[in-house]
Amino acid sequence: MAEVDYTYDLQKMFIEFLITDPELYARCRNICDSDYFDAPLRESVAFLQDYADEHSAVPSVDILNAKSNKKFEKVTITKHEIDWFLGEFEQFCKHKALEKAIIESADLLETQEYGAVEGIIKTAVEIGLTKNLGTDYWDDPMSRLKLLRDHNGSASTGWKTIDDKLYGGFNRGELSIFAGGSGAGKSLFLQNLALNWVEAGFNVLYVSLELSEGLTSMRLDSMITGYSTREIFKNLDDVELKVKMAAKKKGQLQIVQLPNGCTINHIKVYIKEYVTQTGIEPQCVLIDYLDLMMPAQHKVPPSDLFIKDKFVSEELRNFAGEGNYLFATASQLNRGAVDEIEFDHSHIAGGISKIQTADNVIAIFSSRIMRERGRTQVQFMKTRSSAGVGQKVELEFNIDTLRISDLSEDMDETPQENLYDKLKLSSSMRDDTPKDQVPIDQTDRLKAMIKKIN
């Protein structure tokens, strides 16, 4: 398409089209900006917009001329001319928005705020008239459901008991968060999930912002071979053989450690380079973990956790949607969750902003006693696509191989065992508190819980 010279006369004609046909103005309102026009016409466009917003109608030619001291005319418009106008005006707004964005980005480039620049440019490029009218619900239900199943449907997490609560698993393009306190097993859950998805044949990218690539890989070695991390180096030949044999029947698993404080742009750049060099497109991405990232498009102090995590969560969800990835990350629970056995939104570090953005939030509940019994528990704090909120699932945890799996059918789960775990975790006593000095409130709590069970 040849470059268009947006002269004063052409811009004046755009305004005349808009005031002649109120429906045409309504269709263009979301992309029209007075700043796009030459200086002599900006006041007229600004008045047109203010008048339309206040009165839900466009001003007459006489009113606009009186207010702007210009000589606009009402024109006769054919259907063909409407189509021409819509195409020309959309391109005009796109070009002017991009021109404005480039000028605004100059100062940001000097301070190396590349994420903010990308956001401004992206917003300008995406300007356009509404063309997607959505889904006609009554039209072709079969194709609609097949499209959802094949492209946006759920994929198993590898844990049937979790899949059941999520109506099949995680959906592509969603933001799923595993939340846990320090040492609860956030990284282990993500690593187990990575292995589950690899075993299902997906190509998985595991991004670590904390653990080294070597340590993450060694944990996966234990999960695949059945050797504990203490036994890995004593059985190197066997470990190598089992890992190589496993690789022949699984998807690709790539592990990379990126710097703490990186942004989603760093991850996008890495993926681009990885695909260019290997030709392998990741289908699943796991990031360990959200709290260690910074927003790309906004400059936020690291101390402002609520705003920082809000922007990071939104960028991660957009990233998952744009790439149609199966995606999961992790987040820290705050100190208020240490002595709790039931988690709620107030226990998420940084506040509720992450939960508002996420599609699934699954809290990890664990303790020394539970790990010794070979158990860990997850609690569903948010599930956008299912009714799993508030429900709990116990899983088997092998303390030697670090593998997390569904409980075997023959594993007995008695109320007494659950009660014991809850008391161990909810007790406010320190390890050095004498056993005969149990606080009265804990004794009362024990009596109440036993009475409830009976």
C-alpha positions as CSV (number, residue, x, y, z in Angstrom):
1,M,0.0,0.0,0.0
2,A,1.3,3.4,-1.0
3,E,2.2,5.8,1.8
4,V,-0.7,8.2,2.4
5,D,-0.2,12.0,2.9
6,Y,-2.7,12.9,5.6
7,T,-3.2,16.5,4.5
8,Y,-5.3,19.1,6.3
9,D,-8.1,18.7,3.8
10,L,-8.1,14.9,4.2
11,Q,-8.3,15.2,8.0
12,K,-11.0,17.8,7.7
13,M,-13.0,15.3,5.5
14,F,-12.6,12.6,8.2
15,I,-14.3,15.0,10.7
16,E,-17.1,15.8,8.3
17,F,-17.8,12.1,7.8
18,L,-17.9,11.6,11.6
19,I,-20.4,14.4,12.2
20,T,-22.6,13.5,9.2
21,D,-23.2,9.9,10.4
22,P,-23.6,9.3,14.1
23,E,-23.4,5.5,13.7
24,L,-20.1,5.9,11.8
25,Y,-18.7,8.0,14.7
26,A,-19.9,5.4,17.2
27,R,-18.0,2.7,15.3
28,C,-14.8,4.8,15.3
29,R,-15.0,6.3,18.8
30,N,-12.6,3.8,20.4
31,I,-9.7,4.6,18.0
32,C,-10.3,8.4,17.5
33,D,-8.0,10.7,19.4
34,S,-7.8,14.5,19.0
35,D,-4.0,14.3,19.3
36,Y,-3.8,12.4,16.0
37,F,-5.0,15.5,14.1
38,D,-3.1,18.5,13.0
39,A,-3.1,21.4,15.5
40,P,-5.7,23.6,13.8
41,L,-8.2,20.6,14.0
42,R,-7.5,19.2,17.4
43,E,-9.9,21.6,19.3
44,S,-12.8,20.6,16.9
45,V,-12.2,16.9,17.4
46,A,-11.9,17.3,21.2
47,F,-15.2,19.2,21.2
48,L,-16.9,16.5,19.1
49,Q,-15.8,13.8,21.5
50,D,-16.8,15.7,24.6
51,Y,-20.2,16.6,23.1
52,A,-20.9,13.0,22.0
53,D,-19.9,11.6,25.5
54,E,-22.2,14.1,27.3
55,H,-25.2,14.0,24.9
56,S,-24.9,10.6,23.3
57,A,-25.2,12.3,19.9
58,V,-22.8,14.1,17.6
59,P,-23.1,17.9,17.3
60,S,-24.6,19.5,14.3
61,V,-22.4,21.2,11.7
62,D,-23.6,24.6,12.9
63,I,-22.7,23.9,16.5
64,L,-19.3,22.6,15.6
65,N,-18.6,25.5,13.3
66,A,-19.7,28.0,16.0
67,K,-17.5,26.4,18.6
68,S,-14.4,25.9,16.5
69,N,-14.7,28.8,14.1
70,K,-14.1,26.4,11.2
71,K,-16.2,25.8,8.1
72,F,-17.2,22.1,8.2
73,E,-19.9,20.8,5.9
74,K,-22.4,18.0,6.1
75,V,-21.6,15.5,3.3
76,T,-23.6,12.9,1.5
77,I,-22.1,9.4,2.1
78,T,-22.7,6.3,0.1
79,K,-22.1,2.7,1.4
80,H,-19.0,2.5,-0.8
81,E,-17.7,5.7,0.7
82,I,-18.3,4.4,4.2
83,D,-16.2,1.3,3.5
84,W,-13.5,3.5,2.1
85,F,-13.6,5.8,5.1
86,L,-13.4,3.0,7.7
87,G,-10.3,1.6,6.1
88,E,-8.6,5.0,5.6
89,F,-9.5,6.3,9.1
90,E,-8.3,3.1,10.8
91,Q,-4.9,3.4,9.0
92,F,-4.7,7.1,9.9
93,C,-5.2,6.3,13.6
94,K,-2.7,3.5,13.5
95,H,0.0,5.6,11.9
96,K,-0.6,8.6,14.2
97,A,-0.7,6.4,17.3
98,L,2.6,4.7,16.3
99,E,4.2,8.1,15.6
100,K,3.0,9.4,19.0
101,A,4.3,6.2,20.7
102,I,7.8,6.6,19.1
103,I,8.1,10.2,20.3
104,E,7.0,9.2,23.8
105,S,9.5,6.4,23.9
106,A,12.5,8.6,23.3
107,D,13.0,9.5,27.0
108,L,12.4,5.9,28.0
109,L,15.0,4.6,25.6
110,E,17.6,6.9,27.2
111,T,16.9,5.4,30.6
112,Q,16.8,1.9,29.1
113,E,13.2,1.2,30.1
114,Y,12.8,-1.2,27.3
115,G,9.8,-3.0,28.8
116,A,7.8,0.3,29.0
117,V,8.8,1.1,25.4
118,E,7.6,-2.3,24.2
119,G,4.2,-1.8,26.0
120,I,3.7,1.7,24.4
121,I,4.6,0.4,20.9
122,K,2.5,-2.7,21.2
123,T,-0.6,-0.7,22.3
124,A,-0.1,1.6,19.3
125,V,0.2,-1.3,16.8
126,E,-2.9,-3.0,18.2
127,I,-5.2,0.0,17.6
128,G,-7.9,-0.9,15.2
129,L,-11.7,-1.0,14.6
130,T,-13.7,-3.8,16.2
131,K,-13.9,-6.7,13.7
132,N,-14.2,-9.7,16.0
133,L,-17.9,-10.0,16.8
134,G,-17.4,-12.9,19.2
135,T,-19.2,-16.2,19.2
136,D,-22.7,-16.9,17.9
137,Y,-23.8,-19.2,20.7
138,W,-26.5,-21.0,18.7
139,D,-24.4,-21.5,15.6
140,D,-22.6,-24.8,15.2
141,P,-22.2,-26.0,18.8
142,M,-20.3,-29.1,17.7
143,S,-17.5,-27.2,16.0
144,R,-17.4,-24.8,19.0
145,L,-16.9,-27.6,21.5
146,K,-14.4,-29.4,19.3
147,L,-12.3,-26.3,19.0
148,L,-12.4,-25.8,22.7
149,R,-11.4,-29.5,23.3
150,D,-8.6,-29.6,20.7
151,H,-7.0,-26.1,21.2
152,N,-8.0,-24.7,24.5
153,G,-9.1,-27.7,26.4
154,S,-7.6,-29.1,29.6
155,A,-4.5,-31.3,29.8
156,S,-3.9,-33.7,32.7
157,T,-1.6,-32.6,35.5
158,G,-0.5,-36.2,35.9
159,W,-2.3,-36.4,39.2
160,K,-5.8,-37.9,38.7
161,T,-7.1,-36.6,42.1
162,I,-6.1,-33.1,41.2
163,D,-7.5,-33.4,37.6
164,D,-10.9,-34.5,39.1
165,K,-11.1,-31.2,41.1
166,L,-10.1,-29.2,38.0
167,Y,-12.5,-31.0,35.6
168,G,-9.7,-32.5,33.7
169,G,-6.5,-30.6,34.5
170,F,-5.0,-27.2,33.6
171,N,-6.1,-25.3,30.5
172,R,-3.8,-23.8,27.9
173,G,-3.3,-20.1,28.2
174,E,-4.2,-20.0,31.9
175,L,-2.1,-18.9,34.9
176,S,-1.9,-21.6,37.5
177,I,0.0,-21.0,40.8
178,F,1.2,-23.4,43.4
179,A,1.5,-21.4,46.7
180,G,3.4,-22.6,49.7
181,G,5.5,-21.5,52.6
182,S,9.3,-21.8,52.7
183,G,10.2,-25.5,52.3
184,A,6.7,-26.6,51.6
185,G,7.7,-28.0,48.2
186,K,6.8,-25.4,45.6
187,S,9.8,-26.3,43.4
188,L,9.2,-30.0,43.9
189,F,5.6,-29.6,42.7
190,L,6.7,-27.7,39.6
191,Q,9.4,-30.3,38.9
192,N,7.0,-33.2,39.3
193,L,4.5,-31.4,37.1
194,A,7.3,-30.9,34.5
195,L,8.0,-34.6,34.5
196,N,4.3,-35.5,34.3
197,W,3.9,-33.3,31.2
198,V,7.1,-34.7,29.6
199,E,5.9,-38.2,30.2
200,A,2.6,-37.2,28.5
201,G,4.7,-36.3,25.4
202,F,4.8,-32.5,25.7
203,N,7.8,-30.3,25.1
204,V,8.5,-28.6,28.4
205,L,10.6,-25.5,29.3
206,Y,11.5,-25.3,33.0
207,V,12.7,-21.8,34.0
208,S,14.5,-21.6,37.4
209,L,15.1,-18.3,39.0
210,E,16.4,-19.8,42.2
211,L,17.8,-23.3,42.0
212,S,20.7,-24.1,39.7
213,E,20.2,-26.1,36.5
214,G,22.4,-28.9,38.1
215,L,20.3,-29.2,41.3
216,T,17.0,-29.1,39.4
217,S,18.3,-31.8,37.0
218,M,19.5,-34.0,39.8
219,R,16.1,-33.9,41.5
220,L,14.6,-35.1,38.2
221,D,17.2,-37.8,38.0
222,S,15.9,-39.1,41.4
223,M,12.3,-39.0,40.2
224,I,13.1,-40.9,37.0
225,T,15.5,-43.5,38.3
226,G,14.2,-44.2,41.8
227,Y,17.5,-43.4,43.4
228,S,17.6,-40.9,46.3
229,T,19.8,-37.8,45.7
230,R,22.3,-39.4,48.2
231,E,22.6,-42.4,45.9
232,I,22.8,-40.7,42.6
233,F,26.6,-40.3,42.6
234,K,27.1,-43.9,43.8
235,N,25.2,-45.3,40.7
236,L,26.2,-42.9,37.9
237,D,26.3,-45.6,35.2
238,D,22.8,-46.9,36.0
239,V,21.5,-43.4,36.4
240,E,22.8,-42.4,33.0
241,L,21.3,-45.5,31.4
242,K,17.9,-45.0,32.9
243,V,17.7,-41.3,32.0
244,K,18.8,-42.0,28.4
245,M,16.2,-44.8,28.1
246,A,13.5,-42.5,29.5
247,A,14.4,-39.8,27.0
248,K,13.5,-42.0,24.1
249,K,9.8,-42.2,24.9
250,K,9.2,-38.7,26.4
251,G,8.8,-35.1,25.2
252,Q,11.7,-32.6,25.3
253,L,12.6,-31.2,28.7
254,Q,14.8,-28.0,28.7
255,I,16.0,-26.5,32.0
256,V,17.4,-23.0,32.2
257,Q,18.4,-20.8,35.1
258,L,17.7,-17.1,34.5
259,P,18.7,-14.2,36.9
260,N,16.5,-13.4,39.9
261,G,14.6,-10.2,39.0
262,C,14.2,-11.0,35.3
263,T,11.1,-10.0,33.4
264,I,8.8,-11.9,31.0
265,N,10.8,-10.2,28.1
266,H,13.9,-12.1,29.2
267,I,12.0,-15.4,29.0
268,K,10.5,-14.5,25.6
269,V,13.9,-13.7,24.2
270,Y,15.2,-17.0,25.6
271,I,12.4,-19.0,24.0
272,K,12.9,-17.2,20.6
273,E,16.6,-18.1,20.7
274,Y,15.9,-21.7,21.8
275,V,13.4,-22.3,19.0
276,T,15.8,-20.7,16.5
277,Q,18.7,-23.0,17.5
278,T,16.8,-26.2,18.1
279,G,13.6,-26.0,16.1
280,I,11.7,-27.2,19.1
281,E,8.6,-25.3,20.2
282,P,7.8,-25.5,24.0
283,Q,4.2,-26.5,24.7
284,C,4.5,-26.2,28.4
285,V,6.3,-23.5,30.5
286,L,7.0,-23.6,34.2
287,I,8.6,-20.7,36.0
288,D,10.1,-21.2,39.5
289,Y,8.9,-18.7,40.6
290,L,6.6,-15.6,40.2
291,D,7.7,-13.7,43.3
292,L,11.3,-13.5,42.0
293,M,10.3,-11.7,38.8
294,M,9.9,-8.0,38.0
295,P,7.3,-6.4,35.6
296,A,8.5,-5.6,32.1
297,Q,6.2,-2.8,31.2
298,H,6.0,-0.9,34.5
299,K,8.7,0.6,36.7
300,V,7.8,-0.5,40.2
301,P,9.9,-0.5,43.4
302,P,10.6,-4.1,44.5
303,S,9.3,-3.3,47.9
304,D,5.8,-2.6,46.6
305,L,4.9,-6.3,46.4
306,F,1.2,-5.8,45.7
307,I,1.7,-3.7,42.6
308,K,4.8,-5.6,41.5
309,D,3.1,-9.0,41.7
310,K,-0.1,-7.6,40.1
311,F,1.8,-6.5,37.0
312,V,4.0,-9.7,36.8
313,S,0.9,-11.9,37.1
314,E,-0.9,-10.1,34.4
315,E,2.1,-10.3,32.1
316,L,2.5,-14.0,32.8
317,R,-1.1,-14.7,32.0
318,N,-0.9,-12.7,28.8
319,F,2.3,-14.6,27.9
320,A,0.5,-18.0,28.5
321,G,-2.4,-16.9,26.4
322,E,-0.3,-15.5,23.5
323,G,1.7,-18.7,23.3
324,N,-1.2,-21.0,24.1
325,Y,1.0,-22.7,26.7
326,L,0.2,-25.0,29.5
327,F,1.7,-22.8,32.2
328,A,2.3,-23.0,35.9
329,T,4.4,-21.0,38.4
330,A,4.7,-20.7,42.2
331,S,4.3,-18.1,44.9
332,Q,5.2,-17.7,48.5
333,L,2.7,-17.8,51.4
334,N,3.3,-15.1,54.1
335,R,4.2,-15.5,57.7
336,G,0.6,-15.6,58.7
337,A,0.2,-19.0,57.1
338,V,2.9,-20.7,59.2
339,D,0.7,-21.9,62.0
340,E,-2.5,-22.4,59.8
341,I,-4.0,-25.6,58.6
342,E,-6.6,-23.8,56.4
343,F,-5.3,-21.3,53.9
344,D,-7.2,-18.3,52.5
345,H,-6.4,-15.3,50.2
346,S,-4.9,-13.3,53.1
347,H,-2.1,-15.9,53.3
348,I,-0.7,-15.1,49.9
349,A,2.5,-13.0,50.1
350,G,2.1,-9.7,48.3
351,G,-1.6,-9.6,48.7
352,I,-4.6,-10.7,46.7
353,S,-3.5,-9.2,43.4
354,K,-2.0,-12.5,42.2
355,I,-5.2,-14.5,43.1
356,Q,-7.4,-12.0,41.2
357,T,-5.4,-12.6,38.0
358,A,-4.7,-16.3,38.3
359,D,-7.0,-19.0,37.0
360,N,-6.0,-21.6,39.5
361,V,-4.3,-21.2,42.9
362,I,-3.4,-24.4,44.7
363,A,-1.9,-24.1,48.2
364,I,0.6,-26.7,49.4
365,F,0.2,-27.9,53.0
366,S,3.0,-30.0,54.4
367,S,4.9,-30.7,57.6
368,R,7.7,-32.9,58.9
369,I,5.2,-35.4,60.2
370,M,3.4,-35.6,56.9
371,R,6.6,-36.0,55.0
372,E,7.7,-38.8,57.3
373,R,4.3,-40.5,56.6
374,G,4.9,-40.0,52.9
375,R,2.1,-37.5,52.5
376,T,1.5,-34.0,51.2
377,Q,-1.7,-32.1,50.8
378,V,-3.0,-29.4,48.4
379,Q,-5.9,-27.1,49.0
380,F,-7.7,-25.4,46.1
381,M,-7.9,-21.7,46.8
382,K,-9.2,-20.7,43.4
383,T,-10.3,-22.6,40.3
384,R,-11.8,-20.5,37.6
385,S,-13.0,-23.4,35.4
386,S,-14.3,-25.8,38.1
387,A,-16.0,-26.0,41.4
388,G,-13.0,-27.2,43.3
389,V,-12.5,-24.2,45.6
390,G,-12.1,-25.1,49.3
391,Q,-11.5,-28.8,48.6
392,K,-8.4,-30.7,49.6
393,V,-6.4,-33.6,48.1
394,E,-3.8,-35.7,49.8
395,L,-0.9,-37.0,47.6
396,E,1.8,-39.5,48.2
397,F,5.3,-38.0,48.6
398,N,8.4,-40.3,48.4
399,I,10.9,-38.5,50.6
400,D,13.8,-40.4,48.9
401,T,13.0,-40.0,45.2
402,L,11.0,-36.7,45.6
403,R,8.3,-38.1,43.4
404,I,4.7,-36.9,44.1
405,S,1.9,-39.2,43.0
406,D,-1.7,-40.1,43.7
407,L,-2.3,-42.1,46.8
408,S,-2.4,-45.8,46.3
409,E,-5.9,-47.3,46.9
410,D,-4.7,-49.5,49.7
411,M,-3.4,-46.5,51.7
412,D,-5.6,-46.0,54.8
413,E,-6.4,-42.4,55.7
414,T,-7.9,-42.4,59.2
415,P,-9.3,-39.3,61.0
416,Q,-6.9,-39.9,63.8
417,E,-3.9,-39.4,61.5
418,N,-5.3,-36.2,60.1
419,L,-6.1,-34.9,63.6
420,Y,-2.5,-35.6,64.7
421,D,-1.0,-33.8,61.7
422,K,-3.3,-30.8,62.2
423,L,-2.4,-30.5,65.9
424,K,1.3,-30.8,65.1
425,L,1.1,-28.1,62.5
426,S,-1.3,-25.7,64.3
427,S,0.5,-25.8,67.6
428,S,2.2,-22.6,68.6
429,M,4.7,-24.4,70.8
430,R,8.4,-24.2,70.0
431,D,10.3,-27.5,69.6
432,D,12.0,-26.8,73.0
433,T,8.7,-26.3,74.9
434,P,8.4,-29.0,77.6
435,K,5.6,-31.4,76.9
436,D,3.9,-30.8,80.3
437,Q,3.6,-27.1,79.4
438,V,1.0,-27.4,76.7
439,P,-1.0,-24.1,76.5
440,I,-4.6,-24.3,77.8
441,D,-6.0,-23.2,74.5
442,Q,-4.3,-26.1,72.7
443,T,-5.8,-28.5,75.2
444,D,-9.3,-27.1,74.7
445,R,-8.7,-27.2,70.9
446,L,-7.8,-30.9,71.2
447,K,-10.9,-31.7,73.2
448,A,-13.1,-29.8,70.7
449,M,-11.6,-31.6,67.7
450,I,-11.9,-35.0,69.2
451,K,-15.5,-34.3,70.1
452,K,-16.2,-33.2,66.6
453,I,-14.7,-36.4,65.1
454,N,-16.7,-38.6,67.6
